[in-house]
Amino acid sequence: MDIITTAIVAALANLSKEAIKDSYNALKAALKKKFGSESELVDAVDKLEKKPDSEARKAIVQEEVEVAKVNNDPSLLQLAQNLLDKIKEQPEGQEIINQTQTNTVSGVKVGGNFEFKPVQEGKKS
């Protein structure tokens, strides 16, 4: 799962924490500003908020992130990293992130103890 989707899904599991809520809202506001509040991506995030446990909705958010090439935007990647950092600060935060890293389509574990870093322009990860 990509960093943007991971951050969104993990945050939805922790929105009761004010620091996480603020970082999540900052990321969502940036998505709305860049892609428009009526975009497929923002619509997918809104629907996931209503059913955060839905594997199908998580997969749709991931697909829309890929289609919109969100992971090519350093400022959005930084907002997602900030959000993940806030989640890690919470008790069991790293565990939530690791669980979120599970690929929703195939069930293959992608994660471990690692940190997302923004992709440098012109380089592929």
N, C-alpha and C positions, 0 to 999 in steps of 0.2 A: 504494500500500500504506500502511496506517495506521502510526502511530508504534509501537504495541505490537508488531504483527506484524513490522515492520522491525527493531525491537530484538531480538526473539527470533531471527529468521532470521539476522541479522548476527552475533549472539552465538554461535550454534551453529557458525558458521564459524571462530570464534576462541576456543573454550573452553579451549584449551591455556594461555591467559594467565590467571594467578591473579586479577588485578584484574577481568577480564571475567567470570570464573567467579563471583566473589563478587557482582558486580552482577546477573548473570543469576539466580543463586540467590535474591537478594533479591526480584527481580521475580516469579519463579515462586512463592516463598513467599507473597507478597502476593496473587497470583492464587488460590492455594489457600485462603488465609484468607478472602478475600472471596467466592469462588464455590464452595468446597468441593473437596476432593481428588478427588471422584468426578464433578465437573462435566464437561460436554462440552468446555468450553474447556481445562481442565487435561488431559483425556484427549487432546485434539488436540495439545497441546504435547508430551506424553509420546511420542506416536506420531511426531511430527516429529523429536524427539531421536533416535529409532531410525533414521530415514531422512531426514537433514537436506537431502538434495539432491532430495527428491521434491516436484515442483511441485504435485501434487495435495494433499499434506499441508500445504504452505504455504498453499494456497488454503483448506483447511478451517480452519486456524488463523485466517486472516483473516476467514472467515465467522463463526466462533465469537466472535471479538473484536467483530464488528459486532452479532451477536445479543445478546451479553451487555452491549452498550453500555459496554465497558471504556474507550473514549475519552472518556467523560463523567466519569471519576473522576480528579480532579487529582493525587491521591497516586500512582496507578498511572502516570499520564502522567509525573510527575516521576521515578519509578523507571526508566521506559523512557528518558527523556532522559539520566539519569545513566549508564545502560548505553551509550547511543549515544556519550556523551562519552568514556567509557572506551575504546570501540572506536576513536574518532577519534584517540586518543592513540597508537595502535599504528601501526607502519609500514604504509602502504597501507590504513589504517582507513577513511579517507574514501572510497576507491575501493570498498571492500567495501560500505559503506553505499549508495553510488550504485548499485552493481550490484543490491543488494537492493531498491532502489526500483523496479526494473522490475516492472511489473504482471504477475503470474504467469498471469493468465487471457488477456489480450489481447496481451501483449508490448509494450505502449506504455510508453515511458520517462516516468516521472512526476517524476523527481528532477532533481538538479543540485546546485550548491553552495548549500545552504540549511540552516537549522537549525530543528528542530521546537521549538515553544513550546507549553506547555499552553494549551488553550482556556480563555478566561475564562468563568466561569459567566454564562449568560444571553446570550452572544454566539456567533454561528456563524462558523466560519472559511470 
